[in-house]
Amino acid sequence: MKTFRNPVLPGFHPDPSAIRVGEDYYLVTSSFEYFPGVPLFHSKDLVHWQQLGHVLDRASQLNLDGIMPSRGIWAPTIRYYNGTFYMITTFVDNEKKEHNFYVTTTDPSGDWSDPVWLDDAPGIDPSLFFDEDGRTYYTGNRIPPAGQDYPKHMDIWLQEIDLKQGRLVGEKMSIWQGALKVAHAQEGPHIYRKDDWYYLLIAEGGTGHTHAVTIARSRNITGPFEGHRANPILTHRHLGRDYPIVNVGHAELIETQQGDWWLFCLASRTAGGYYRNLGRETFLTPVRWEEEWPVVSPGVGRLELETISPDLPEMKWPNTPVREDFDKDRLSPEWNFLRTPRGEFWSLTQRPGHLRLRLKSDQLTDSGNPAFVGRRQQHLCFYAATQLEFQPQHEGEAAGLTLFHNADHHFRFELTLKQGEPVIQLVKREDGEERLLGSIPWNTSIIQLKVEAQQQQYSFYYRLTDVEEWEVLVENADGRLLSTDRAEGFTGTYIGMYASTQVDLNSVDSVDQLHYDIKNSPFVDFDWFDYKGVGN
């Protein structure tokens, strides 16, 4: 019997939402402060996914200027109705105020519309439901109208929406407040119609260790909804903190063309103890219906790393190459920027076959838009390497690799200038404090850098050319600082290339100041970038 390995989308891919259109499946996940926003995937078999691109790939759709870590885009939902695809989501600003909007397209791999912002739509995690009578409903969460009875007590609410006019209409209705009061943070609602029931699937318990999936049903879209006596229908909070898959929740049900049911959800794999460097990932598990209720992972009751495959024709996509040569006219869809890119600080054409990054004063340590291009860490054990050409001219200029969780938790493996001499150095930043882990003089502008990870041991190497042996700068650095459990927030670790300057423009002459105009500033050329996982 054929099986597949979980997660189906490894690395930082939380809050999955999926739909079927004929024999095609589409899935989106949260993206927070990263640009482009809302990665979009396509599959034929629910297991193998090809990234089509991003839903929000224009500055007119997504302004992330100054957005703090783990703010930005939360929990998108994708839906399809009558020839049109809809993606609805929440933009969370720095004051944690929620702003809900949707975009549309008739071609998911093409351009999506600019946002339609919704007034008087409180809360997060919006979803759309298209009923059989032609009406469309918005559902999300909010603070209960009567107030909260306990911390993080939330209300799931429903209201009709006019998508042509881009506004909510009619009355807001409270439809459910979850399965148990101890399971706080009721969120992530999705409504489904099966047989003569409306099913309401939600997440409870917060997105940490006590995360869970619960369900209710009603004969009427407006309720009353009755909770399932077997709730939660999926959680790992009772399995202990040494189970290899934790914080399971925020789910989506989907029916195949064969009539089988499956459930997507987020969860995390741990490494070196209860540490989650990869963030929250997308998992898949089977569902069976009994007595008009879903049974998730029947006979097992939990997510497994290996699961029986769906009864669908297998469709594998070409593997993402280990090496990115930067020989195309656009970046591959796995690459992201930190916040909306501003200024012409990157190019694939100024030196063909290279990614050119121009030095910016925005730093990895702040909430600006640094010269950073990164991709997700997707394996507990991996290696990543790059070749760069860079000649720092002033103290404070630096370029290289970063293992990045957020502004206060990352490694910087860089070529820079110290006391007038170029050096390779490794800087560890944890809780906002920096420590130099290693440094060595370097006398040429070309260098190759590599990082290898074995669970929580990250080792850093350098060399000049492919024919030389890798030299160790630092071995077995503690990678736990890249875990959500130390860095906090909702994202996962990125591996990226970056270039920055800390030069005080007031301290240099006018010629040097012209040197830092973004179109003419110093630059670093990255010739290639390798990423390869070792196992899962």
N, C-alpha and C positions, 0 to 999 in steps of 0.2 A: 504494500500500500504506500502510495507516494506521500511524502511529508514535506513540510517547509520549515525554515528557521525563522523564529521571531528575534527581534522586531522586524517588521516588513519595511519600515523606514527607520534605520538606525541613526543615532545622533539626535540632536535637538530638533524634534518635530512633534511638538505637543498639540493637544486639543484637535485631534483629527475629525474632519467632517467629510463625508463621502456620498456620492450619488451614483446611480446606474442610469445610463441613457442607452437603451437598446442592449448591445453587448459590450459597451464601453463603460469604464468606471473612472470617475474623477475624484480627486481628494485634495483637500487644502489643510494647512496647519498654521498655527500662530507664528509670528515673526518678531514681535516686540520692537526693539530699536533698530533692527537691521533693515537695509534697503537693497534691492527691491523688497516689497512686502508681500506676504501671503504666497508662499511657494505652492505651485499647482502641479499635480501629478496625474498621469494617465495609466490605466492598466486594463488588461483583458481578463486577468485571472485572479485578481485581488491580492496576489502575492508579489508579483514583479511589477515595479513601478518605474515609469520614465518621467523625468521632470520636463514639463512643457515650457516652464518659465515661471513667471510670477503674475499675480493678478494686478498688483499695484506697482507698476514699473516706471511711472512718470512722476516728476515732482508735483505736477498739478493734482495728482491723486493722493500724494502722501508727503506731507511736510513734517519731518522728524527733527527739525532744527532744535538743538538744545535739550532733546528728550533724555531724561535720566534712564539709567539701566533698568530694564524690565518694565518700562512704560511703553507706550506706543500701541501696536496692534495686538489685540487679545481675541482669541477664540472665534475665528471666522466660521461661518456656516455656508456651504455651497448647496444650491438647489437648482432644479430645472423644471420649467413649465412652459408648454406650448411654444417650443422653439427658442426660448430664451434661458440663458444661464444667469443665476443671481448669486452674488457673494455678499453676505451681510456680516458686519463685524463691529467691534468697539475700538475706538481710539481713546486711549487713556493718557491724559496730559500729566504734567509734572505735579499738579495739585491733586492727582488721582480723580479728577472729574472725568466722567464717561461721556463720550460723544459717539453716537451710533449712526452708521451710514451703510448704504449698499451701492454696488456697482453692477452693471449688466453687460452681457455680450451675447451674440449669436454664434460666436466661434471661440471656444475656450482657449485655443492656442493663439488667438489674435489679440487685438486691443480690447481692453475693457473700458467702460465709460468712466468719466469723472464721477466722484462721489455724489450721491443724493443724501444729504444730511437730514436726519429726522428730529423734529422738535418734540419736546415733552416725551422723550423715550429714556427713562431713567434706567440705571443698572448696566450690567454687562452681559455678554454671551447671547446676543440676539439670534433668533432663528426664524425662518419663514415656513409656513405650512399652507399648501394649496389644497383646499377642500374640493370635494366632488361637485358641490353646487356652484363653483366658480369664485367663491370668496377666498381671500387670502388673509392669513393671520400672522401677526408678529407675536413672539413670545420671548421673554427675557426674565431677569430677576430684578428685584428692588427691595428696599427696606419696607417691611409690611406697613400698610397705611395706618394701622393702629399702634405702630411702634414695635421695637424689638423686645422679645421676652427674655432673651439670653444673648450673649455675644455672638455676632455674625449670624444671627437669625435673619433669614432672607425669605422673600415671597416670590413664587413663580407667577407671573402675570401674563395675560393674553389681551390682545386688542386687534381689531380688524385694521388692515392697512390697504390704502389705495396706492398701488405701485405706479399707476399712470400719473397721479398727481404728486407722488412722493410725500405722502403724509399719513399719519395714523388717524383713523376715524372711529367714531362711536365711543363706547365706554371701555375703560380699563377694568379687567376682571381678575381678581385673585383666584387661581385655580388649584394651587397646592403649595404646601409649606414643608414638604419632605416627609421622609419615613419616620425619623426619630429626632427628637429635639437635641439629643447629644450629637447627632450628625449635622453639624452647623454648615454654613456656607452653601446653601442650596443654589445651584447655578447650572449652566450648560444645558438648558432645556431643549429637547427635540420632540416633536409630535409626529406620530405615524398613524395611519389608518390601516387596520387589518380586520377583515371580516366585518363585524358590526361594532367594533371597538375603536376608540381613540386611545392610543397609548402615549404616555408622557414619560420620557426617559430623562433623568437628570443626574448631576453629580452632587455628592454631599461629602462633608467631612474635611473640606479644605484640600488643597492640592499636595499635601505632604503625606506622611505615613498613614493617616487615617482616611485617605481618599476612598471613595466608594461610588458605585453605580446603583441607583434605585429606580423603581418604575411604579407608575400608577396607571389606572385606566378609567374610562368613562364611556357611556353611550352617547354623550353629547360633547361637542367641542368645548363648550363653556363649563363643563362639569355637572355635578360634583365628581371629582376624581377620587377613586379608592386606591390606597397603596397596597402593593402585593405583600401578603403575609410572610413571604420568603425573603423580603428585602433585608440587606442589600443583595442584589442578584450577582454582584461581583465586587470583591474587595480582597486585598491581601493583608489588611491590618491585623488579622488574627493569626497570620503565619509566622510571625516573629521577624525580627530585624536581620536575621541571617539568611532569610530566603532570598535567592538571587534576583528576584523581580519585586519591586516595591512601588508604593504610591500609585496604585492602579485606580483609574477613574476616567471621567470625562469621555463618554462613549457615544458611538453612533451605530445604529442598526441599519443593515442593508440586506435586501433580498436579491438573489441572483436570478438570472433568466431561467434557471432550473427549478426555482421555487425554494431553494435552500436559503437559510438565514445565517448571517455572520455579524460579528460585532467588532468594530474598531475601538480602541481606547488608548489612552496614554499610560505609560508606566516607565520606570527607570531600572536599569541594571546597575548593580553596585560593584565596587572594586576596592579591595584593600580595607574591608570593613564597610560601614554604612556611609559610603561616599559615592556621589553621583556626578562624576565629571561630564558625562554625556548629556546631562539634562533629562528631559522627559521625551520619550520616544514613542513611535506609533506601533502598536501590537494588533494582532488579528486573532480571533478565536471563534469557534463555531457556536451556533445557537440552535436549540430545538424547542418547539412549542409544545407545552403540555397543559391541558385544561385552560387553554386560552391565556397562558402566561409564558414568557420566554425562560428557558433554562440555559444559562451561559456556561460554556465548557462542560457539557453534560458528562456525567460520570467522573469528572475531575474537579470541577468547581474552582479552577484557578487558571491563570495563564501559564503556559509552558514554553520553553525555549524551542521545542520541536513539536509540531502539531500536524495532524492529518490535513492534507491539502484540500482545497475546495474542488468540487466536481465540475471543473471548468477546463477547457483546452488550455494547456500551458502556453504562455507567451512570454518568452524571455526577451529583454531588450539588450542591445549591445552594452557591455560593461563600460563604465566610465574609465577612460584610460588612466593608468597610473601617472603618466607624465602629461602635464599641460605645457604645450610648447608656445602658447600665445601667438600662434600663427594664423588665427582667424581675425575677422574684423570686429568681433564682439566677444565679450566674456561668456564662457559657458554658464549655464543657469545655476550651478552650485555655488558660484561666487557672490559675495555680498559686500556691501559697504557698511560702515557704522554711520547710521543716520543718512539723510538725503544728501547725496554728493553735491557739493557746491564748488564752483570754480573748475577750471580745466587742469586738474592736478593729475590726471591719469590718461594714458594713451596706449593704444595698440598699433598705431600707425607711424608715430614719430621715429621709431626704430623698428622696422618690421621684424617679427619673430621675437619680440620682447614686450613685456609690460613695463612701461615707464611710469614711475611715480615721482612727482615733484614734491619737494619738501614743503610741509605746511607747519605753521606754528601751532595748529590744533594738535593736542597730545592725546595719546591713549589714556592718559590719566585724568581727562576732563570729559565734559559732555558735549564737545564740539564734533566736528566732522574731520577726523584725521585722515591723512593719506594712508588708507588701510584698505586692503582687498583680502578677504578671508573666506574660508570654507569650514564647515562643521567637522569636528572630530567625531568619527562615527564608529570607532572600534576601541575596545579597552586596551588592545595592544596594536601598535601601528608604527610606521615611520613616515616622516615628512622631510623633504629636502628641497633646496633651491640653489640656484647659482645667480649671483648678483654682481653687478659692476658699479662701484661707488667710490668717490674720492672726496671725503669730507674736507672742508676748507676752514671751518670755524669750530671752536668748542661748542658743543650742544647740537651739532648735526649728527644724525644717526639714521641707520637704515638696516633692516634685517627681517628676521622672523619673530613672530609673537605667538605664544599660546595664551589665549585671551578669554577670560570669563567676564570680567567687567573692569571698570576703570581702576579699581582698588585691588584686583586679584588677577595677576597675569605674570608671565615671564616675557622678557625682551632679550632676544639673542641677536646682537647687533654689531655692526662695524661703525666705529665712532672715532672721535679725536680726543685724546687726553694729553694735556701738557704739550701740545703741538705735534704729537705722534699718533698715528692710527693704531687702534687696538680692536681686537674682538673681545666682547664682554657679554656676560650673562647677568641680567638683573632680575631679581625676584621682587615682586610687589605684592604684599599681603596686608590686608586691613589698612591700606594707605601708606604703609611703611616700606621703604625700599632697602634692599640689601644686595651688595655686589657678591655674586657667588663665584665668579671666576673672570680672569682677564689675561690676555696675552698679546704682545705686540704683533702687528701685521704690516707687511711692507709692500703690498700690491693692492690695486683697486679691484681685482677680481677675487671672489671667494665663493666657496660652496659651504652651506650650512645644513646640518641635519639634526633632527631630534628623533629619538626612539623612545617609545613608551611601552613598558611592561607593567600593566595595571597602574599602580601609583608611583612607579619609578621612572622618571623622565631623564634621559641622558642626552647630552649635547655634544656634537662633533663638528669639525671643520676640516677643510682641505682646499687645495688650489685647483686641481684638475681631476677628471674622472679616473685617471690612471694611478693616482696616488692613494695611499691608505688614509682612512679617516683618522684624525687625531682627536683625542678626548679633551674637551675643555672642562666639563663637569659631568660626573656620572651619578645616577640614582638620586637626582633632586626629588624632593617630596612633592608629588603632584596633587596632593589633597587640597591645596589652596585653590585649585580649579574646580572643586566640587561645590555644588549648590549648598552643601551642608556647612561650608565655610564662607563661601562668597555670597550666599543668599540669592534672592531673586528667582526668576522663572526661566532663565535661558540655560544654554549649555556651552561647552568650550568650543572656541573657534581656533583655527590655525591660520595665521595670516602673514602677509607681507606688508611692510609699512615703511614710511619715511617721515622724519620730523626734524624740526629745528627749534632750539630754545634760544637762538641768538636774539639779543636785545637790539632791536633796530636803532635805538637811540645811541648805542655805543659804537656804531660803525659809520663810516663816511657815506656820502651820497652815492658813490659808485656801488658800494656794497648793498646799499638799500635797494637800488635798482635790481640787484642780484636776487632779491627776494620777492619781486613781483611774481605772482603765481604762474604767469605764462612763461616767465624767463628764469624762474628760480632754479637752484641746483636740483639735480634729479638722480635717481638710481634706476638702473635697468635690470629687470629680472628676466633671465634668459629662459628659465623653465621652473616648474614646480612639480614635485612628486608627492603623491600621497598613496599609501598602501596599508590596508588593514592586515593584521595577522590573526586569523580566526575571526570569531565574532566579537 
